[in-house]
């Protein structure tokens, strides 16, 4: 910015003007006759533009947080996500204090195209997410769309320097997006088997006879299971987030950041091996009930040790070499950045239109809940007793109603039943998808012999979709019958029940039909000892007639 006036100003005046410019003030212009003209900065207009931008992008990011909050609250594995927005905001604030001077973007066509693409993708995501709030693919797509729109806007506002300077805080937010289910389950199962195998080796070295059955350890006092809470994946994900945050907090270079992430992963694994070793040793010497008293204190202690150890490692790395510094801002850093008001207005109107359209679509296709049913707990049966739900499973499933029971049938066979119910807004689809019998029981040492598929069973005026599995339980036949009931679906045939799947095609179909998630129920029945599958199916039909009541 320069100033034109008749004649040369005195040195003191020239020096004062320069100081004012460096402080970011808008200097008045003088025409050739010495008359004062309007300021060219438009400071008040720019402030209003920034206020609109903050509100608009605040709402956009709140939509992403709203998509992820159910996982953060309901899934202990991702509880750390609750603090990620605050950490990302803090990192952005740190970089804002040292921001470079804004510069015009080298090109505007490509970033505007990215914003338009992200806005279009936002419509598709919101349309699908209303029917599938648990679909993690949508969470990733929404996260990438919001980050892309935000970074593209920063590029248009401050050029390549701003894009490079502010990219990290926005990308850091993605560590709070839940991992894809298949990847997560592979890692969980592999970690649980590795931890179980190491604990069996420790026990054998200590002179304690132990055998591994999947994720279960057989010792003299019984069977000790290594569940997901002990797999190490929770602390692994939290440690990954902290490692990335500390690398940015101390301005480490790329090599040190990668090293910190690797050290954090190794530290999390070692700490969880120590934790499970303590629990297994307690279970071996004090029985299975002794594990409950030690489970949570051991987990909390090991987590604190892990995070504190990671912080000490980062301090050692910080003192081990010269600390990289973000270069100081140039003297012209307060030159006002240019905001595109038309782009902001257009984006704001589009987001409003998307939300209104989605709500209108689902309200127009609102359906009543299908026939509900409840279970009658067989308290009069032989040797009936409630089966407590493990605290880890209860915290993971977050059901509204439910429980378990065991009894002995008239023919002497042993039965166990689990029933869970979720109200609207507490979707069970994701939990059911990753905790079906064909996934969980093999991990507990059972071998699946057959998956007999889905069939409809008429029970007291209801058509119940039942999936049947046969397992080998250490030489004894084990039949598992599993029913998932979506309140928004009708189960008039096997084809209708099969359509209630969680494939991409099924999820898209639910959105096209306007089927908003409105609750679900699960019934799982287990019976031992039937050698013949048809005999087990006939026994199931008799038990369902006594257990299930419509209404």
C-alpha positions as CSV (number, residue, x, y, z in Angstrom):
1,X,0.0,0.0,0.0
2,X,1.4,3.5,-0.9
3,X,0.4,7.1,-0.3
4,X,0.4,10.0,-2.9
5,X,0.6,13.6,-1.9
6,X,1.6,17.0,-3.3
7,X,5.2,17.5,-2.4
8,X,7.5,15.4,-0.4
9,X,6.4,14.8,3.3
10,X,8.9,15.5,6.0
11,X,11.0,12.6,7.3
12,X,9.1,12.3,10.5
13,X,5.7,12.1,8.7
14,X,7.1,9.4,6.3
15,X,8.5,7.4,9.2
16,X,5.1,7.6,11.1
17,X,3.2,6.4,8.0
18,X,5.5,3.4,7.6
19,X,5.0,2.4,11.3
20,X,1.3,2.7,10.9
21,X,1.4,0.5,7.8
22,X,3.5,-2.1,9.6
23,X,0.8,-2.2,12.3
24,X,-1.8,-2.9,9.7
25,X,-3.7,0.4,9.8
26,X,-5.5,1.6,6.7
27,X,-3.8,4.9,5.7
28,X,-5.9,7.6,4.0
29,X,-5.1,8.4,0.4
30,X,-4.4,11.9,-0.9
31,X,-5.2,13.0,-4.4
32,X,-2.9,15.3,-6.4
33,X,-4.5,18.4,-5.0
34,X,-4.0,17.2,-1.4
35,X,-7.6,16.2,-0.8
36,X,-8.2,13.1,1.4
37,X,-9.9,10.1,-0.3
38,X,-11.6,7.0,1.2
39,X,-9.4,4.3,2.7
40,X,-8.7,1.4,0.4
41,X,-8.4,-1.3,3.1
42,X,-12.1,-1.8,3.8
43,X,-11.3,-2.9,7.3
44,X,-14.9,-3.1,8.5
45,X,-16.0,-5.0,5.4
46,X,-13.1,-7.5,5.8
47,X,-14.0,-8.0,9.5
48,X,-17.6,-8.8,8.6
49,X,-16.4,-11.2,5.9
50,X,-14.2,-13.0,8.4
51,X,-17.1,-13.2,10.9
52,X,-19.3,-14.8,8.2
53,X,-16.5,-17.2,7.2
54,X,-16.0,-18.3,10.9
55,X,-19.7,-18.9,11.4
56,X,-20.1,-20.7,8.1
57,X,-17.1,-23.0,8.5
58,X,-18.0,-23.5,12.2
59,X,-21.3,-24.9,11.2
60,X,-19.7,-27.1,8.5
61,X,-17.2,-28.5,11.1
62,X,-20.0,-29.0,13.6
63,X,-21.8,-31.1,11.1
64,X,-18.8,-33.4,10.9
65,X,-18.5,-33.5,14.7
66,X,-22.2,-34.4,14.8
67,X,-21.6,-37.3,12.4
68,X,-18.7,-38.6,14.6
69,X,-20.0,-37.9,18.1
70,X,-22.0,-41.2,18.4
71,X,-18.8,-43.2,18.0
72,X,-16.9,-40.9,20.4
73,X,-19.5,-41.2,23.1
74,X,-20.7,-44.8,22.7
75,X,-17.5,-46.6,21.6
76,X,-14.8,-46.6,24.3
77,X,-12.3,-47.2,21.6
78,X,-12.8,-43.7,20.2
79,X,-13.4,-41.8,23.4
80,X,-10.2,-39.9,22.7
81,X,-12.0,-38.2,19.8
82,X,-13.8,-36.0,22.2
83,X,-10.7,-33.9,22.8
84,X,-9.4,-33.9,19.2
85,X,-11.4,-30.9,18.1
86,X,-10.0,-28.9,20.9
87,X,-6.4,-30.0,20.2
88,X,-6.9,-29.2,16.5
89,X,-8.2,-25.8,17.3
90,X,-5.2,-25.2,19.6
91,X,-2.8,-26.2,16.8
92,X,-4.6,-23.8,14.4
93,X,-4.3,-21.0,17.0
94,X,-0.6,-21.6,17.4
95,X,0.0,-21.4,13.6
96,X,-2.3,-18.4,13.3
97,X,0.1,-16.5,15.6
98,X,2.9,-17.1,13.2
99,X,1.0,-17.0,9.9
100,X,2.8,-15.7,6.8
101,X,1.6,-12.8,4.8
102,X,-1.4,-13.7,2.5
103,X,-0.7,-13.8,-1.2
104,X,-2.9,-14.1,-4.2
105,X,-3.5,-17.7,-5.3
106,X,-1.6,-18.8,-8.4
107,X,-4.8,-20.3,-9.8
108,X,-8.4,-20.2,-8.8
109,X,-10.1,-22.6,-11.1
110,X,-8.9,-25.9,-9.5
111,X,-9.6,-24.9,-5.8
112,X,-13.1,-23.6,-6.7
113,X,-13.7,-26.9,-8.5
114,X,-12.6,-28.7,-5.3
115,X,-15.1,-26.7,-3.3
116,X,-17.9,-27.4,-5.7
117,X,-17.0,-31.1,-5.7
118,X,-16.9,-31.2,-1.9
119,X,-20.2,-29.3,-1.6
120,X,-21.8,-31.9,-4.0
121,X,-20.3,-34.7,-2.0
122,X,-21.7,-33.1,1.1
123,X,-25.2,-33.5,-0.3
124,X,-24.8,-37.2,-1.1
125,X,-23.2,-37.9,2.3
126,X,-26.0,-36.2,4.3
127,X,-28.6,-38.0,2.2
128,X,-27.1,-41.4,3.0
129,X,-26.0,-40.7,6.6
130,X,-29.6,-40.0,7.7
131,X,-30.4,-43.7,7.0
132,X,-27.0,-45.0,7.9
133,X,-25.6,-43.0,10.9
134,X,-23.1,-45.8,11.7
135,X,-21.6,-46.2,8.2
136,X,-17.9,-45.4,8.7
137,X,-17.3,-44.9,5.0
138,X,-19.6,-41.8,5.2
139,X,-17.6,-40.5,8.1
140,X,-14.4,-40.7,6.2
141,X,-16.0,-39.1,3.1
142,X,-17.5,-36.3,5.1
143,X,-14.2,-35.7,6.9
144,X,-12.3,-35.5,3.7
145,X,-14.9,-33.3,2.1
146,X,-14.9,-30.8,5.0
147,X,-11.1,-30.7,5.1
148,X,-10.9,-30.2,1.3
149,X,-13.4,-27.4,1.3
150,X,-11.6,-25.7,4.2
151,X,-8.1,-26.0,2.7
152,X,-9.3,-24.8,-0.7
153,X,-10.9,-21.7,0.9
154,X,-7.6,-21.0,2.7
155,X,-5.7,-21.3,-0.5
156,X,-8.1,-18.8,-2.2
157,X,-7.7,-16.5,0.8
158,X,-4.0,-16.5,1.4
159,X,-2.4,-18.4,-1.4
160,X,0.1,-21.3,-1.3
161,X,1.8,-20.0,1.8
162,X,-1.4,-20.2,3.8
163,X,-2.3,-23.6,2.5
164,X,1.1,-25.1,3.5
165,X,1.1,-23.3,6.8
166,X,-2.4,-24.3,8.0
167,X,-2.8,-27.7,6.4
168,X,-1.6,-29.7,9.5
169,X,-4.3,-28.7,12.0
170,X,-7.1,-29.6,9.6
171,X,-5.5,-32.9,8.6
172,X,-4.9,-33.7,12.3
173,X,-8.6,-33.9,12.9
174,X,-8.8,-37.0,10.7
175,X,-7.2,-39.1,13.5
176,X,-10.5,-39.0,15.3
177,X,-12.4,-40.6,12.4
178,X,-13.1,-44.3,13.2
179,X,-11.1,-46.8,11.2
180,X,-12.9,-48.9,8.6
181,X,-14.6,-51.9,10.2
182,X,-12.7,-54.6,8.3
183,X,-9.3,-53.0,9.0
184,X,-10.1,-52.4,12.6
185,X,-11.3,-56.0,13.1
186,X,-8.2,-57.5,11.4
187,X,-6.0,-55.4,13.7
188,X,-8.0,-56.3,16.8
189,X,-8.1,-60.0,16.2
190,X,-4.4,-60.1,15.3
191,X,-3.4,-58.1,18.4
192,X,-5.6,-60.2,20.6
193,X,-4.0,-63.4,19.3
194,X,-0.5,-62.0,19.6
195,X,-1.2,-60.8,23.2
196,X,-2.7,-64.2,24.1
197,X,0.3,-66.1,22.6
198,X,2.8,-64.0,24.5
199,X,0.9,-64.5,27.8
200,X,0.8,-68.3,27.2
201,X,4.6,-68.2,26.8
202,X,5.0,-66.2,30.0
203,X,2.9,-68.6,31.9
204,X,4.8,-71.6,30.6
205,X,8.1,-70.0,31.5
206,X,6.7,-69.4,35.0
207,X,5.9,-73.1,35.3
208,X,2.1,-72.6,34.9
209,X,0.5,-75.1,32.4
210,X,-1.5,-73.0,29.8
211,X,-3.0,-73.7,26.4
212,X,-4.2,-71.1,23.8
213,X,-7.6,-71.5,22.2
214,X,-7.9,-68.5,19.8
215,X,-8.1,-65.5,22.2
216,X,-8.7,-67.7,25.3
217,X,-6.1,-69.1,27.6
218,X,-6.9,-72.4,29.4
219,X,-5.3,-72.6,32.8
220,X,-6.0,-74.8,35.9
221,X,-8.6,-72.4,37.3
222,X,-10.6,-72.1,34.1
223,X,-10.6,-70.1,30.8
224,X,-9.3,-66.6,30.6
225,X,-10.4,-64.5,27.6
226,X,-8.4,-61.7,26.1
227,X,-11.2,-59.4,24.9
228,X,-11.0,-56.2,22.8
229,X,-10.3,-54.0,25.8
230,X,-7.1,-55.9,26.3
231,X,-6.0,-56.2,22.7
232,X,-4.1,-52.9,22.8
233,X,-6.0,-51.3,19.9
234,X,-7.6,-48.6,22.2
235,X,-4.3,-47.4,23.6
236,X,-2.8,-47.8,20.1
237,X,-5.2,-45.4,18.6
238,X,-5.0,-42.9,21.5
239,X,-1.2,-43.1,21.4
240,X,-1.2,-42.5,17.7
241,X,-3.2,-39.4,18.2
242,X,-0.9,-38.1,21.0
243,X,2.2,-38.9,19.0
244,X,1.1,-36.8,16.1
245,X,0.0,-34.0,18.4
246,X,3.4,-33.9,20.2
247,X,5.3,-33.9,17.0
248,X,3.4,-30.8,15.9
249,X,3.5,-29.2,19.4
250,X,7.3,-29.4,19.5
251,X,7.7,-28.6,15.7
252,X,9.7,-31.9,15.0
253,X,10.9,-32.5,11.5
254,X,9.3,-35.4,9.5
255,X,11.9,-38.0,10.5
256,X,11.3,-37.3,14.2
257,X,7.6,-37.3,13.8
258,X,7.6,-40.7,12.1
259,X,10.0,-42.0,14.8
260,X,7.7,-40.8,17.6
261,X,4.7,-42.5,16.0
262,X,6.6,-45.8,15.7
263,X,7.9,-45.6,19.3
264,X,4.4,-44.8,20.5
265,X,2.9,-47.8,18.8
266,X,5.6,-50.1,20.3
267,X,5.1,-48.6,23.7
268,X,1.4,-49.1,23.6
269,X,1.8,-52.8,22.6
270,X,4.4,-53.5,25.3
271,X,2.3,-51.7,28.0
272,X,-0.8,-53.8,27.0
273,X,1.2,-57.0,27.1
274,X,2.2,-56.1,30.6
275,X,-1.4,-55.3,31.5
276,X,-2.8,-58.6,30.2
277,X,0.1,-60.5,31.9
278,X,-0.9,-59.0,35.2
279,X,-4.6,-59.9,34.6
280,X,-3.8,-63.5,33.5
281,X,-1.5,-64.0,36.5
282,X,-4.2,-62.8,38.8
283,X,-6.8,-65.0,37.1
284,X,-4.4,-68.0,37.4
285,X,-3.8,-67.6,41.1
286,X,-7.1,-66.0,42.3
287,X,-9.6,-67.3,39.9
288,X,-11.6,-65.6,37.1
289,X,-13.4,-63.4,39.6
290,X,-10.2,-61.9,40.7
291,X,-9.7,-60.3,37.3
292,X,-12.7,-58.1,37.7
293,X,-11.2,-56.3,40.6
294,X,-7.9,-55.7,38.8
295,X,-9.2,-55.1,35.2
296,X,-10.0,-51.3,35.3
297,X,-7.2,-50.2,37.7
298,X,-4.6,-52.1,35.7
299,X,-5.9,-50.6,32.4
300,X,-5.9,-47.0,33.7
301,X,-2.4,-47.4,35.2
302,X,-0.9,-48.8,32.1
303,X,-2.5,-46.1,29.9
304,X,-1.1,-43.4,32.1
305,X,2.3,-45.0,32.0
306,X,2.1,-45.3,28.3
307,X,1.2,-41.7,27.6
308,X,3.7,-40.4,30.2
309,X,6.4,-42.5,28.7
310,X,5.6,-41.1,25.2
311,X,5.8,-37.6,26.6
312,X,9.2,-38.3,28.1
313,X,10.4,-39.7,24.8
314,X,9.3,-36.5,23.0
315,X,11.2,-34.5,25.6
316,X,14.3,-36.6,25.0
317,X,14.0,-36.1,21.3
318,X,13.5,-32.4,21.8
319,X,16.7,-32.1,23.8
320,X,18.6,-34.4,21.6
321,X,19.0,-31.8,18.8
322,X,18.2,-28.3,17.7
323,X,14.5,-27.5,18.1
324,X,13.0,-26.6,14.7
325,X,11.3,-23.2,14.8
326,X,8.5,-21.9,12.6
327,X,10.1,-18.8,11.0
328,X,9.0,-15.5,12.4
329,X,6.3,-13.7,10.4
330,X,7.3,-11.1,7.9
331,X,6.6,-7.5,8.8
332,X,3.7,-7.4,6.4
333,X,1.8,-10.3,7.9
334,X,-1.2,-8.2,8.8
335,X,-1.9,-7.2,5.2
336,X,-5.7,-8.0,4.9
337,X,-6.5,-11.2,3.2
338,X,-9.1,-11.1,0.5
339,X,-12.3,-13.0,1.1
340,X,-14.7,-14.0,-1.6
341,X,-18.1,-12.9,-0.4
342,X,-19.9,-14.5,-3.3
343,X,-18.3,-17.8,-2.6
344,X,-19.1,-17.6,1.1
345,X,-22.8,-16.7,0.4
346,X,-23.1,-19.4,-2.2
347,X,-21.6,-22.1,0.0
348,X,-23.8,-21.0,2.9
349,X,-27.0,-21.1,0.9
350,X,-26.0,-24.6,-0.5
351,X,-25.5,-26.0,3.0
352,X,-28.8,-24.7,4.1
353,X,-30.5,-26.1,1.0
354,X,-28.9,-29.5,1.6
355,X,-30.1,-29.8,5.2
356,X,-33.7,-28.7,4.3
357,X,-33.9,-31.1,1.4
358,X,-32.7,-34.1,3.4
359,X,-35.2,-33.4,6.2
360,X,-38.0,-33.0,3.7
361,X,-37.1,-36.3,1.9
362,X,-37.1,-38.4,5.1
363,X,-40.1,-36.8,6.6
364,X,-42.0,-37.4,3.4
365,X,-41.1,-41.1,3.5
366,X,-41.5,-41.5,7.3
367,X,-42.7,-45.0,8.1
368,X,-44.1,-46.5,11.3
369,X,-42.1,-49.0,13.2
370,X,-42.7,-52.6,12.3
371,X,-44.4,-55.0,14.8
372,X,-42.3,-55.1,17.9
373,X,-41.8,-58.1,20.2
374,X,-40.4,-58.8,23.6
375,X,-39.0,-61.8,25.3
376,X,-40.4,-63.7,28.3
377,X,-37.5,-64.7,30.5
378,X,-38.0,-68.5,31.3
379,X,-37.6,-68.1,35.1
380,X,-39.6,-71.3,35.7
381,X,-37.2,-73.5,33.7
382,X,-34.8,-76.0,35.4
383,X,-31.7,-74.4,36.8
384,X,-32.6,-71.0,35.5
385,X,-30.1,-68.2,36.4
386,X,-29.4,-64.7,35.0
387,X,-26.2,-64.4,32.9
388,X,-24.5,-61.1,33.7
389,X,-23.2,-59.0,30.7
390,X,-19.6,-58.2,31.0
391,X,-18.9,-54.5,31.7
392,X,-16.7,-54.3,28.6
393,X,-19.5,-55.7,26.4
394,X,-22.1,-53.4,28.0
395,X,-20.0,-50.3,27.5
396,X,-19.4,-51.3,23.9
397,X,-23.0,-52.2,22.9
398,X,-24.8,-49.4,24.9
399,X,-28.1,-51.1,24.6
400,X,-31.2,-49.5,26.2
401,X,-32.7,-52.8,27.4
402,X,-31.3,-56.3,27.6
403,X,-29.6,-59.1,29.5
404,X,-28.9,-62.8,29.4
405,X,-30.2,-66.0,31.0
406,X,-29.3,-69.7,31.2
407,X,-31.4,-72.7,31.9
408,X,-31.7,-76.4,31.3
409,X,-34.4,-77.8,28.9
410,X,-36.8,-80.6,29.5
411,X,-34.5,-83.0,27.6
412,X,-31.4,-82.0,29.6
413,X,-29.8,-79.7,27.1
414,X,-28.2,-76.5,28.2
415,X,-29.5,-73.2,26.8
416,X,-28.3,-69.6,27.0
417,X,-30.2,-66.5,25.6
418,X,-29.2,-62.9,25.1
419,X,-31.6,-60.2,24.2
420,X,-30.8,-56.5,23.5
421,X,-32.9,-53.6,22.4
422,X,-31.9,-50.1,21.1
423,X,-34.2,-47.2,20.9
424,X,-34.2,-44.7,18.0
425,X,-30.9,-42.9,17.6
426,X,-28.9,-45.6,19.3
427,X,-28.3,-47.7,16.2
428,X,-27.0,-51.2,16.7
429,X,-26.1,-52.0,13.1
430,X,-22.4,-51.4,13.4
431,X,-22.1,-53.3,16.7
432,X,-24.1,-56.2,15.2
433,X,-22.0,-56.2,12.1
434,X,-18.7,-56.7,14.0
435,X,-20.1,-58.9,16.9
436,X,-22.0,-61.6,15.1
437,X,-21.5,-65.3,16.2
438,X,-19.4,-66.1,13.1
439,X,-16.9,-63.4,14.1
440,X,-16.8,-63.6,17.9
441,X,-17.1,-67.3,18.6
442,X,-14.1,-68.4,16.5
443,X,-12.0,-65.9,18.4
444,X,-13.1,-67.6,21.7
445,X,-11.7,-71.0,20.6
446,X,-14.8,-72.5,18.9
447,X,-14.6,-73.8,15.4
448,X,-17.4,-73.0,13.0
449,X,-18.5,-76.1,11.1
450,X,-21.4,-74.8,9.2
451,X,-23.3,-71.6,8.4
452,X,-26.8,-72.8,7.7
453,X,-27.9,-69.4,6.5
454,X,-31.1,-67.4,7.1
455,X,-34.6,-68.7,7.4
456,X,-38.0,-67.4,8.5
457,X,-39.6,-68.9,11.6
458,X,-43.3,-68.2,12.5
459,X,-43.5,-67.5,16.2
460,X,-46.8,-66.4,17.8
461,X,-47.9,-64.5,14.7
462,X,-44.5,-63.1,13.9
463,X,-42.1,-64.0,11.1
464,X,-38.6,-63.9,12.7
465,X,-35.5,-64.0,10.6
466,X,-33.1,-66.5,12.2
467,X,-29.5,-67.2,11.1
468,X,-28.2,-70.6,12.2
469,X,-24.6,-71.6,12.9
470,X,-23.1,-74.9,14.0
471,X,-19.8,-74.8,16.0
472,X,-17.5,-77.4,17.5
473,X,-17.0,-76.5,21.2
474,X,-14.0,-78.6,22.1
475,X,-15.6,-81.7,20.9
476,X,-19.2,-80.9,21.7
477,X,-21.7,-79.6,19.1
478,X,-22.9,-76.1,19.7
479,X,-25.8,-74.5,17.8
480,X,-26.2,-70.7,17.7
481,X,-29.4,-69.0,16.5
482,X,-29.2,-65.3,15.8
483,X,-32.0,-62.7,15.0
484,X,-31.4,-59.1,14.2
485,X,-34.7,-57.1,13.9
486,X,-34.7,-53.6,12.4
487,X,-37.8,-51.7,13.6
488,X,-38.1,-50.0,10.2
489,X,-38.2,-53.2,8.2
490,X,-40.9,-55.8,7.3
491,X,-40.0,-59.5,7.5
492,X,-42.5,-61.1,5.2
493,X,-40.0,-63.3,3.4
494,X,-36.4,-64.4,3.4
495,X,-35.8,-62.1,0.4
496,X,-37.1,-59.1,2.5
497,X,-34.9,-60.2,5.4
498,X,-31.8,-60.7,3.2
499,X,-32.4,-57.1,1.9
500,X,-31.7,-55.9,5.4
501,X,-28.0,-56.1,5.0
502,X,-25.2,-53.7,5.6
503,X,-23.6,-53.8,2.2
504,X,-23.2,-50.6,0.3
505,X,-26.1,-51.6,-2.0
506,X,-28.4,-52.2,1.0
507,X,-27.5,-49.0,2.7
508,X,-28.1,-47.0,-0.5
509,X,-31.4,-48.7,-0.9
510,X,-32.4,-47.7,2.6
511,X,-31.7,-44.0,1.8
512,X,-33.6,-44.1,-1.5
513,X,-36.6,-45.5,0.4
514,X,-36.3,-42.8,3.1
515,X,-35.9,-45.4,5.8
516,X,-34.5,-43.4,8.7
517,X,-33.0,-45.5,11.6
518,X,-35.6,-46.0,14.3
519,X,-34.3,-48.7,16.6
520,X,-33.4,-52.4,16.6
521,X,-33.5,-55.6,18.6
522,X,-31.2,-58.7,18.8
523,X,-32.0,-62.2,20.1
524,X,-29.3,-64.8,20.3
525,X,-29.9,-68.3,21.5
526,X,-27.3,-70.9,22.1
527,X,-27.8,-74.6,22.8
528,X,-25.3,-77.5,23.4
529,X,-25.4,-81.2,22.7
530,X,-27.7,-81.7,19.6
531,X,-25.9,-83.9,17.1
532,X,-28.5,-83.4,14.4
533,X,-29.2,-79.9,13.0
534,X,-32.9,-80.6,12.3
535,X,-33.3,-81.8,15.9
536,X,-31.7,-78.5,17.1
537,X,-34.0,-76.5,14.8
538,X,-37.1,-78.2,16.1
539,X,-36.0,-77.6,19.7
540,X,-35.5,-73.9,18.8
541,X,-39.0,-73.6,17.5
542,X,-40.4,-75.0,20.7
543,X,-38.3,-72.6,22.8
544,X,-39.2,-69.5,20.7
545,X,-42.9,-70.3,21.2
546,X,-42.4,-69.9,25.0
547,X,-39.9,-67.1,24.9
548,X,-41.2,-64.5,22.3
549,X,-44.3,-62.4,22.8
550,X,-45.7,-60.0,20.2
551,X,-46.4,-56.4,21.2
